[in-house]
Each structure stands twice: as structure tokens, then as C-alpha cells.
Amino acid sequence: MLGLIKKNYIYLTEEAFVILYKSLVRSHLEYANSVWNAHRQCLTKHLEKVQIRATKLVLTVKHLTY
């Protein structure tokens, strides 16, 4: 989903990105979260990688850590 956002939107404002992230990416991350145990360290690292990649899409916050 992040790839679709990156491909279709060249410049994203923070407000537009928040709307896209919450509607497209976060819905996939939260799907069946009671089933996949997020307390395992490897799964938590996968979630953090998605969040790191997401923050690099917005030019105004690209230089910040996620």
C-alpha cells in the first residue's frame, strides 16, 4: 500500500498523508491484530519498518525519525 501511495502521489502534505496512511496502510496493519501476536520481537520490527518507510514519503518530515 505504501508503494501505491508513493507511485500515485508525487508531493504529499502532512494532512494528505495522514488521511491516506490511516485509510490504506493502517487498516492492513490492524487487521486481525488479536491473531498475530505483536509481542514477538520480529513482528514488532516488521511493523516498525513499515512506519519508517511511511515517514520517508512525506517531504516535510523526511529528515525526522519516525
N, C-alpha and C positions, 0 to 999 in steps of 0.2 A: 504494500500500500504506500510505503514511503517512496518507492520508485515511481509510482503513478503520480504522486504529488510533485516530485522533482521533475518529471518529464513534462507535465502539463502546465506548471506554473513557474515562470522564469523568476519573477520577483515577488516575494511574499512579504506582506506586512505581518507584524506580530499578531494582530487581531484575526487576519485571514488564516494564518497558520494554526492558531488555536482552534478555530472552528473546524478546519479540515482534519487536524490531528484528533480532536475529540470524536468526530463523526466517523472517520475512516480507520484510523490506526488503533485508537484506544478501545474501540468496540471489539476488535480482534484480540487484543491483549487480555481483555476482561472476560472473554467468552470461556465459560466453564472453568473459572478460576478455582472453584472448590474441588475440582477433579485433579488438576495438575498441581502438585504440591509446590508452592513457591518458596517454601522454606529450604529447599535444596539449593545449595550454593550455585550449581551450574545453571539452574533455571533462572535464578536471580541475575546472573551475569548476562544471560541472553536478553532479558528484559532491559537491563542497563545499556546494552549495545544498541538496542532499538532507540532508546531515549537519546543516546549520544548522537546517533546518526540523524535523528529528528532535529536536534538543536543546530546541526550544521547546515540545515536547509534555509534557515532564516538569516538573512544578511546582517540584521541589526544585532543579533545575539550570537553570531557565529564564533566570535572570539571568546565567549564565556564558556565555562564548564557547564554541563547540564545540571 
